[in-house]
């Protein structure tokens, strides 16, 4: 499991507010999403979500990470496109 997978899980969970729905959207198990979020929380030494029943909401720290996670994923997509174009022109 790499950091990009964890970030993707984090973003999807932040958008849908449900571990079950995030797992469905990412075609994986709910424990996988939970594991990704727990690892990110350990990595940043901070709670990223308020958990209440089946719904989750971002904490202030989670809101900060969401901004950067989206930027990171956008940069990865941009790099991928540039690499593909560079291959095309060679």
C-alpha positions in Angstrom: 0.0 0.0 0.0 1.5 3.3 -1.0 0.9 6.8 0.1 -1.0 7.7 -3.1 -3.5 5.0 -2.4 -4.0 6.3 1.1 -4.5 9.8 -0.2 -7.1 8.6 -2.7 -8.9 6.8 0.1 -8.8 9.9 2.2 -10.1 12.2 -0.6 -13.0 9.8 -1.4 -13.9 9.4 2.3 -13.9 13.2 2.7 -16.2 13.6 -0.2 -18.7 10.8 0.6 -18.6 10.9 4.4 -19.0 7.1 4.7 -16.4 4.3 5.0 -18.9 1.9 3.4 -19.5 4.3 0.4 -15.8 5.1 0.0 -15.0 1.3 -0.1 -17.7 0.8 -2.7 -16.4 3.7 -4.9 -12.8 2.4 -4.7 -13.7 -1.3 -5.2 -12.1 -2.4 -1.9 -13.2 -3.4 1.6 -14.2 -1.1 4.4 -11.4 -2.4 6.6 -9.0 -1.3 3.8 -10.3 2.3 3.9 -10.1 2.3 7.7 -6.5 1.0 7.6 -5.5 3.7 5.1 -7.1 6.4 7.3 -5.5 5.0 10.5 -2.1 5.0 8.8 -2.5 8.6 7.6 -3.6 9.6 11.1 -0.5 7.9 12.6 1.7 9.5 9.9 0.4 13.0 10.7 -0.1 12.3 14.4 -3.5 13.9 14.2 -7.2 12.9 13.9 -8.4 13.6 10.4 -12.1 12.8 10.8 -14.8 13.1 13.5 -16.6 9.8 13.5 -20.2 9.7 14.5 -22.1 6.6 13.8 -21.8 5.8 10.1 -21.0 9.3 9.1 -17.6 11.0 9.2 -16.7 14.7 9.0 -13.3 16.3 8.5 -11.5 17.8 11.5 -9.6 21.1 11.0 -6.5 19.0 10.4 -8.4 16.9 7.9 -9.5 20.0 6.0 -5.8 21.1 5.7 -4.7 17.7 4.5 -7.6 17.5 2.0 -6.3 20.7 0.3 -2.8 19.3 -0.1 -4.0 15.7 -1.0 -6.0 17.1 -3.9 -3.0 19.1 -5.0 -0.8 16.1 -4.8 -3.2 14.0 -6.9 -3.5 16.8 -9.4 0.3 16.9 -9.7 0.5 13.2 -10.2 -2.1 13.4 -13.0 -0.3 16.3 -14.6 3.0 14.4 -14.5 1.4 11.4 -16.0 0.0 13.4 -18.9 3.3 15.1 -19.6 5.1 11.8 -19.5 2.6 10.3 -22.0 3.1 13.3 -24.3 6.8 13.1 -24.1 6.7 9.4 -25.1 4.4 10.3 -28.0 6.8 12.8 -29.5 9.9 10.6 -29.3 
